[in-house]
Amino acid sequence: MMYPVDLTRPMAEELVNAGFSSLSTPEEVDQAMAKKQGTTLLVVNSVCGCAAAHARPGVRMALQGTKKPDNMITVFAGVDKEATAQAREYMLPFPPSSPSIALFKDGKLVHVLERHHIEGRSAQIIAENLMGAFNHFC
């Protein structure tokens, strides 16, 4: 079941306003992931409470640190169905998870937070985890 865009737009805009490019087609995902130099942060956004309370705020907090990814992209599970499926292909061997956060360096997956890493953890813990990854890989 797809969620109405009017319902999810404010949730998507939280990341867009933080500097993310929102991708809605598989082709846009492939184009963004074709950048093999530098780092790319990919967030699979979601309507669930753990995305609202933990993932999105944690990502935004992490971006306040000194090191940040070169590229930041997002897809919205339940809205951008094909784009989300394509993004998840880049996250293999990790199973589909919403929300989820992945960091790529020079085209290689180097850090992943799956839903079970996000759910039940504070936004601050998510931010600290991501800042550690940014400090190491960015």
C-alpha positions in Angstrom: 0.0 0.0 0.0 1.4 3.4 -1.0 1.1 6.3 1.3 -0.4 9.6 0.1 2.3 12.1 -0.9 0.4 14.9 1.0 0.8 12.8 4.2 4.5 12.1 3.7 5.7 15.4 2.2 6.5 17.0 5.6 8.4 13.9 6.6 10.4 13.9 3.4 11.0 17.6 3.6 12.8 17.1 7.0 15.7 15.5 5.1 15.4 17.7 2.0 15.7 20.8 4.2 18.8 19.2 5.7 20.5 19.0 2.3 19.3 15.6 1.0 18.2 15.0 -2.6 14.9 13.1 -2.7 14.9 10.5 -5.3 11.7 9.0 -6.8 12.8 6.8 -9.7 15.2 3.9 -10.0 17.1 5.9 -12.6 17.7 8.7 -10.2 19.0 6.2 -7.6 21.4 4.7 -10.2 22.6 8.2 -11.3 23.3 9.2 -7.7 25.0 5.9 -6.8 27.2 6.2 -10.0 29.3 8.7 -8.1 32.3 6.5 -7.2 34.4 9.2 -5.6 33.8 10.4 -2.1 31.0 9.4 0.3 27.2 9.1 -0.1 24.7 8.9 2.7 21.5 7.1 1.7 18.4 7.2 4.0 15.4 5.0 3.4 12.8 7.2 5.0 9.6 5.9 6.5 6.3 7.0 8.1 6.9 4.9 11.2 7.5 6.3 14.7 11.1 5.3 14.9 11.8 7.3 11.7 10.1 10.3 13.2 11.5 10.1 16.7 15.0 8.6 16.1 16.2 8.3 12.5 15.4 11.7 10.9 16.4 13.7 14.0 19.5 11.6 14.5 20.6 12.1 10.9 20.1 15.8 11.2 22.0 16.0 14.4 24.9 14.0 12.9 25.2 16.5 10.1 26.0 19.2 12.7 29.4 17.6 13.2 32.6 18.7 11.5 32.7 15.8 8.9 29.8 15.1 6.6 29.2 13.0 3.5 29.8 14.5 0.1 26.4 13.4 -1.2 23.2 12.8 0.7 20.2 11.1 -0.9 16.9 9.7 0.3 14.0 7.5 -0.9 10.7 7.1 0.9 9.5 3.6 1.5 5.8 3.2 0.8 5.9 6.2 -1.5 8.8 5.8 -4.0 8.3 2.0 -4.3 10.6 1.4 -7.3 13.3 3.9 -6.2 13.3 2.3 -2.7 13.7 -1.2 -4.3 16.6 0.1 -6.3 18.3 1.8 -3.3 18.0 -1.5 -1.4 19.9 -3.3 -4.1 22.9 -1.1 -3.3 22.5 -2.1 0.4 22.7 -5.8 -0.2 23.5 -8.2 1.6 21.4 -6.3 4.2 17.7 -7.2 4.1 15.1 -4.5 3.3 14.6 -2.3 6.3 12.6 0.9 6.9 13.9 3.2 8.1 17.6 2.5 7.3 20.7 4.5 6.8 23.7 3.5 4.7 27.0 5.2 4.1 29.0 4.5 1.0 32.7 5.4 0.3 34.0 5.4 -3.2 30.9 3.3 -4.2 31.3 0.7 -1.5 28.9 0.1 1.4 30.9 0.8 4.6 28.3 1.4 7.3 24.6 0.5 7.8 22.0 1.2 10.4 19.0 -1.1 10.0 15.6 -0.6 11.7 16.7 -2.8 14.6 19.6 -0.5 15.2 17.3 2.6 15.2 14.2 1.4 16.9 14.3 2.0 20.7 17.5 4.1 20.5 17.5 7.8 21.0 18.2 10.3 18.2 21.4 11.2 20.1 22.6 7.6 19.9 21.9 7.5 16.2 23.7 10.8 15.7 26.7 9.6 17.7 26.9 6.4 15.7 26.7 8.3 12.4 29.2 10.9 13.5 31.6 8.1 14.3 31.1 6.7 10.8 31.5 10.1 9.2 34.7 10.7 11.2 36.1 7.4 10.0 35.0 7.4 6.4 34.4 11.0 5.3 
